[in-house]
């Protein structure tokens, strides 16, 4: 039995397989081609956009004997077991001892060409752990490359980020994401999702995945398992299954909350938060929606989240002044910081913040 999820099975192993990140890929390709490898790289972007994947590809490419992921040299054949490509999750182990161990390993000569140390969720490091990274990321060993990955680069000190080559990954737009999903359903032979009949379901998956290819592939896998049950299953039922998913409900809740804030309707805003009963998830969805609204106002929006589509349907005439959207953005950031810092019920934290925002807007 294959225990790998589709997201793992179809994770890119070369830069050519990375979808929707052309600018970042071009920089990496140029770096590898010229051999101008910095001491440290900072890769930022939201969850599921390919940060760790690109970091691993860089590490394995640098250690390939032919520097092109030949698949035949000793380094390539080791794959994920390559001792020179180290991936550490600071979100689960950000203690000073773990970071000191990484720093110590960076001074050891690599088995192949380059010791590549990937620190995921680096924004979770604080105090002594963060300080321990400052010197090696600026003046590290010549044969060591540090790659720092984060969903929240704004939480990092400039003393750390200023030392790094920066790669900012974007939310993957619908067309490249749809192209990738079509490849996967064809390779997996998920017949109800192949061709014109399945296109509507795949498009809906793209809409609700908020630019995350990993999330989109996970949704495809959920439908694949439902189809494998042997029950009659067509694209319309697939759409129905997606539309009744919890994420869709949260998207609609985010739309309702944003509309209530714009219309200064405190009762509806608080009721929405209490009914959703998932303050952290709601903050995430509203952040996406608010960012899209700011993009619409500034004519920089490239991607419409599903919550954005729901908002346009539910509040077609509601005005969204840019100054207010920026206030919402600030409120959401502050609320998320409080959620990570206090033990107070998250629904209460969000309700209080929204109440203060609306009261201040009313003057």
VMD Tcl script that draws the C-alpha trace (Angstrom):
set ca {
  {0.00 0.00 0.00}
  {1.32 3.45 -0.94}
  {1.31 5.54 2.22}
  {2.50 8.76 0.56}
  {-0.04 11.53 0.14}
  {-0.48 13.01 -3.32}
  {1.12 16.25 -2.11}
  {4.26 14.29 -1.21}
  {4.12 12.06 -4.29}
  {3.91 15.04 -6.65}
  {6.19 17.42 -4.77}
  {8.55 19.02 -7.32}
  {12.07 17.59 -7.38}
  {13.44 19.98 -10.01}
  {12.98 23.69 -10.70}
  {11.23 22.83 -13.98}
  {8.45 21.18 -11.96}
  {7.81 24.26 -9.79}
  {4.59 25.96 -10.90}
  {3.67 29.63 -10.57}
  {6.96 30.93 -9.11}
  {8.73 32.05 -12.29}
  {10.52 35.07 -10.77}
  {11.99 33.14 -7.84}
  {12.92 30.19 -10.06}
  {14.74 32.54 -12.46}
  {16.85 33.92 -9.60}
  {17.71 30.42 -8.38}
  {18.57 29.24 -11.88}
  {20.85 32.22 -12.35}
  {22.53 31.57 -9.01}
  {23.15 27.92 -9.86}
  {24.34 28.70 -13.38}
  {26.85 31.37 -12.33}
  {27.91 29.63 -9.13}
  {27.34 32.83 -7.16}
  {25.93 31.18 -4.06}
  {25.41 33.47 -1.05}
  {26.02 32.53 2.57}
  {22.30 32.66 3.33}
  {18.94 32.82 1.55}
  {15.57 33.89 2.98}
  {12.56 32.30 1.27}
  {9.22 33.80 2.32}
  {5.66 33.10 1.31}
  {2.41 31.74 2.71}
  {1.83 28.12 3.65}
  {1.98 25.59 0.82}
  {3.57 27.79 -1.85}
  {6.81 25.79 -2.15}
  {9.36 27.36 0.22}
  {10.85 24.15 1.63}
  {10.53 22.41 -1.72}
  {12.64 25.04 -3.49}
  {15.13 25.02 -0.61}
  {15.58 21.26 -0.96}
  {15.96 21.52 -4.73}
  {18.72 24.09 -4.25}
  {20.47 21.81 -1.77}
  {20.31 18.70 -3.93}
  {21.33 20.57 -7.09}
  {24.39 22.09 -5.43}
  {25.51 18.63 -4.30}
  {24.95 16.86 -7.61}
  {28.28 15.99 -9.27}
  {27.04 17.56 -12.51}
  {25.09 20.29 -10.68}
  {21.95 19.44 -12.66}
  {20.22 16.74 -10.57}
  {21.51 14.01 -12.87}
  {19.85 11.29 -10.80}
  {22.87 9.03 -11.21}
  {25.64 10.35 -8.94}
  {25.98 9.22 -5.32}
  {24.53 12.46 -3.98}
  {21.43 12.25 -6.18}
  {20.88 8.58 -5.43}
  {20.79 9.34 -1.70}
  {17.78 11.59 -2.26}
  {16.17 12.69 1.01}
  {18.85 10.77 2.89}
  {21.61 13.10 1.71}
  {23.58 14.09 4.84}
  {24.49 17.46 3.33}
  {20.88 18.65 3.00}
  {19.58 19.20 6.53}
  {15.99 20.36 7.12}
  {15.11 21.61 10.61}
  {11.65 22.80 11.69}
  {12.05 25.68 14.13}
  {8.30 25.59 14.77}
  {8.57 22.26 16.57}
  {12.12 22.55 17.90}
  {13.40 26.08 18.20}
  {15.35 25.65 21.41}
  {18.87 27.01 21.77}
  {20.40 23.53 22.00}
  {18.92 22.50 18.65}
  {20.13 25.69 16.95}
  {23.60 25.37 18.45}
  {23.75 21.84 17.08}
  {22.91 23.16 13.61}
  {25.56 25.87 13.89}
  {28.10 23.27 14.98}
  {27.23 21.01 12.03}
  {27.69 23.95 9.65}
  {31.39 24.02 10.50}
  {31.92 20.38 9.49}
  {33.14 19.74 5.93}
  {30.35 18.40 3.72}
  {30.38 14.85 2.40}
  {29.85 16.18 -1.14}
  {30.02 19.77 -2.35}
  {27.94 21.96 -0.04}
  {26.37 21.68 3.39}
  {22.86 23.14 2.99}
  {20.94 23.79 6.20}
  {17.25 24.61 5.78}
  {15.55 26.19 8.80}
  {11.77 26.12 8.31}
  {9.43 28.42 10.25}
  {12.46 30.51 11.24}
  {10.21 33.32 12.51}
  {9.37 31.09 15.47}
  {12.91 31.51 16.83}
  {13.37 34.05 19.60}
  {16.02 35.24 22.05}
  {19.21 33.22 22.22}
  {18.12 30.86 19.43}
  {17.75 33.74 16.99}
  {20.97 35.38 18.13}
  {22.84 32.12 17.55}
  {22.01 32.32 13.82}
  {23.26 35.85 13.24}
  {26.98 35.18 12.85}
  {26.86 31.93 10.80}
  {24.31 33.36 8.34}
  {26.59 36.32 7.63}
  {30.07 34.88 8.00}
  {29.48 31.15 7.78}
  {31.79 28.46 6.46}
  {32.47 28.76 2.71}
  {31.03 25.32 2.04}
  {27.82 25.95 3.98}
  {24.60 27.56 2.77}
  {21.84 28.56 5.17}
  {18.29 28.71 3.77}
  {15.71 30.27 6.07}
  {12.03 29.69 5.28}
  {9.18 31.67 6.78}
  {5.51 32.52 6.38}
  {6.00 35.72 8.39}
  {9.17 37.57 7.35}
  {7.91 40.72 9.08}
  {8.46 38.99 12.43}
  {12.19 38.63 11.75}
  {14.73 41.23 12.79}
  {16.45 43.21 10.06}
  {19.78 42.15 11.56}
  {18.98 38.66 10.25}
  {17.06 39.37 7.03}
  {19.60 41.97 5.92}
  {22.22 39.23 5.56}
  {20.17 37.11 3.17}
  {19.40 36.88 -0.52}
  {15.61 37.25 -0.49}
  {13.16 35.13 -2.49}
  {9.50 36.03 -2.04}
  {7.13 33.34 -3.29}
  {3.71 34.41 -4.48}
  {0.30 32.81 -4.20}
  {0.06 30.56 -7.25}
  {-2.43 31.90 -9.77}
  {-5.33 29.84 -11.03}
  {-4.09 28.87 -14.50}
  {-0.74 27.30 -13.52}
  {-2.41 25.61 -10.55}
  {-5.16 24.20 -12.77}
  {-2.54 22.93 -15.22}
  {-0.76 21.08 -12.41}
  {-3.98 19.52 -11.12}
  {-4.89 18.32 -14.61}
  {-1.51 16.59 -14.86}
  {-2.03 14.88 -11.51}
  {-5.59 13.63 -12.11}
  {-4.47 12.29 -15.49}
  {-1.46 10.50 -13.97}
  {-3.65 9.11 -11.16}
  {-6.41 8.19 -13.64}
  {-9.12 9.88 -11.58}
  {-11.65 9.65 -14.41}
  {-14.47 11.82 -12.95}
  {-11.97 14.70 -12.73}
  {-10.52 14.30 -16.24}
  {-11.68 16.32 -19.22}
  {-14.47 18.89 -19.46}
  {-16.67 17.21 -16.87}
  {-14.03 17.37 -14.19}
  {-12.76 20.85 -15.06}
  {-15.45 22.63 -13.01}
  {-14.46 20.65 -9.89}
  {-10.76 21.36 -10.43}
  {-11.47 25.07 -10.95}
  {-13.42 25.16 -7.71}
  {-10.49 23.48 -5.93}
  {-8.17 26.17 -7.32}
  {-10.54 28.89 -6.10}
  {-10.70 27.63 -2.52}
  {-6.99 26.81 -2.19}
  {-5.91 30.46 -1.85}
  {-2.84 30.10 -4.01}
  {-1.51 26.97 -2.29}
  {-0.73 24.13 -4.68}
  {-0.26 21.80 -1.71}
  {-3.76 22.57 -0.43}
  {-5.21 22.07 -3.92}
  {-3.55 18.67 -4.28}
  {-4.87 17.67 -0.85}
  {-8.40 18.54 -2.00}
  {-7.91 16.39 -5.11}
  {-6.78 13.51 -2.90}
  {-9.91 13.84 -0.76}
  {-12.05 13.45 -3.86}
  {-9.86 10.60 -5.12}
  {-10.51 8.67 -1.92}
  {-14.26 9.32 -2.15}
  {-14.26 8.06 -5.74}
  {-12.25 4.99 -4.73}
  {-15.05 3.99 -2.32}
  {-16.85 2.51 -5.32}
  {-19.93 4.66 -4.97}
  {-21.34 6.44 -7.99}
  {-19.42 9.68 -8.19}
  {-19.52 12.35 -10.88}
  {-18.19 15.89 -11.24}
  {-21.41 17.43 -9.94}
  {-21.18 15.37 -6.76}
  {-17.53 16.32 -6.53}
  {-18.51 19.97 -6.61}
  {-21.15 19.33 -3.97}
  {-18.56 17.69 -1.73}
  {-16.25 20.67 -2.09}
  {-18.99 23.20 -1.47}
  {-19.94 21.54 1.81}
  {-16.36 21.50 3.06}
  {-15.45 23.44 6.19}
  {-13.08 25.77 4.33}
  {-15.92 27.02 2.16}
  {-18.00 27.80 5.24}
  {-15.05 29.74 6.65}
  {-14.64 31.68 3.40}
  {-18.28 32.75 3.60}
  {-17.82 33.66 7.26}
  {-14.80 35.78 6.32}
  {-16.89 37.53 3.66}
  {-19.68 38.17 6.18}
  {-17.23 39.51 8.78}
  {-15.53 41.83 6.29}
  {-18.88 43.14 5.10}
  {-20.00 43.74 8.68}
  {-16.81 45.65 9.48}
  {-17.16 47.81 6.36}
  {-20.81 48.52 7.18}
  {-19.93 49.08 10.86}
  {-22.45 46.43 11.88}
  {-21.07 45.32 15.24}
  {-23.88 42.87 16.04}
  {-23.43 40.92 12.80}
  {-19.65 40.98 13.14}
  {-19.67 39.46 16.63}
  {-22.38 36.96 15.70}
  {-20.28 35.81 12.73}
  {-17.22 35.28 14.91}
  {-19.19 33.31 17.49}
  {-20.94 31.17 14.86}
  {-17.70 30.34 13.04}
  {-16.06 29.44 16.37}
  {-12.66 29.33 14.67}
  {-11.05 32.70 15.27}
  {-7.58 31.74 14.03}
  {-8.93 30.28 10.80}
  {-11.20 33.28 10.35}
  {-8.28 35.71 10.79}
  {-6.35 33.84 8.10}
  {-9.26 33.94 5.65}
  {-10.03 37.62 6.33}
  {-6.36 38.48 5.83}
  {-6.52 36.93 2.36}
  {-9.78 38.72 1.58}
  {-8.54 42.05 2.91}
  {-5.27 41.76 0.98}
  {-7.25 41.09 -2.19}
  {-9.46 44.14 -1.58}
  {-6.34 46.27 -1.11}
  {-5.03 44.81 -4.36}
  {-8.26 45.73 -6.15}
  {-8.03 49.29 -4.82}
  {-4.38 49.67 -5.85}
  {-4.83 47.70 -9.10}
  {-2.24 45.14 -8.02}
  {-4.51 42.14 -7.43}
  {-3.45 39.11 -9.47}
  {-5.40 36.44 -7.67}
  {-8.97 36.30 -6.39}
  {-9.47 34.08 -3.32}
  {-12.73 32.20 -2.96}
  {-13.67 34.54 -0.10}
  {-13.28 37.41 -2.60}
  {-15.80 35.82 -4.93}
  {-18.18 35.28 -2.03}
  {-17.73 38.92 -0.96}
  {-18.52 40.26 -4.45}
  {-21.75 38.26 -4.49}
  {-22.80 39.14 -0.95}
  {-21.72 42.81 -0.84}
  {-21.73 44.09 -4.46}
  {-22.44 47.71 -3.46}
  {-20.52 47.97 -0.20}
  {-17.70 50.53 -0.41}
  {-14.26 49.57 0.86}
  {-12.11 52.68 1.49}
  {-8.37 52.00 1.33}
  {-7.73 53.69 4.69}
  {-10.21 51.35 6.37}
  {-8.72 48.26 4.71}
  {-5.30 49.25 6.03}
  {-6.80 49.61 9.51}
  {-8.28 46.11 9.15}
  {-4.88 44.80 8.08}
  {-3.25 46.31 11.17}
  {-5.98 44.92 13.41}
  {-5.55 41.41 12.00}
  {-1.76 41.45 12.46}
  {-2.11 42.67 16.06}
  {-4.79 40.06 16.77}
  {-2.61 37.25 15.44}
  {0.28 38.43 17.61}
  {-2.00 38.40 20.66}
  {-3.23 34.91 19.77}
  {0.37 33.71 19.78}
  {1.19 35.51 23.02}
  {-1.83 35.15 25.32}
  {-3.86 32.24 26.64}
  {-7.13 34.16 26.37}
  {-9.87 32.55 24.26}
  {-9.14 33.43 20.61}
  {-12.78 34.19 19.78}
  {-12.78 36.79 22.55}
  {-9.52 38.33 21.30}
  {-10.90 38.67 17.78}
  {-14.29 39.97 18.94}
  {-12.61 42.64 21.09}
  {-10.34 43.74 18.25}
  {-13.20 43.94 15.75}
  {-15.35 45.83 18.26}
  {-12.59 48.40 18.81}
  {-12.07 48.79 15.05}
  {-15.76 49.46 14.38}
  {-16.14 51.82 17.34}
  {-13.12 53.85 16.21}
  {-14.48 53.99 12.65}
  {-17.79 55.34 13.95}
  {-15.83 58.06 15.73}
}
mol new
graphics top color blue
foreach p $ca { graphics top sphere $p radius 0.5 }
foreach p [lrange $ca 0 end-1] q [lrange $ca 1 end] { graphics top cylinder $p $q radius 0.2 }
display resetview
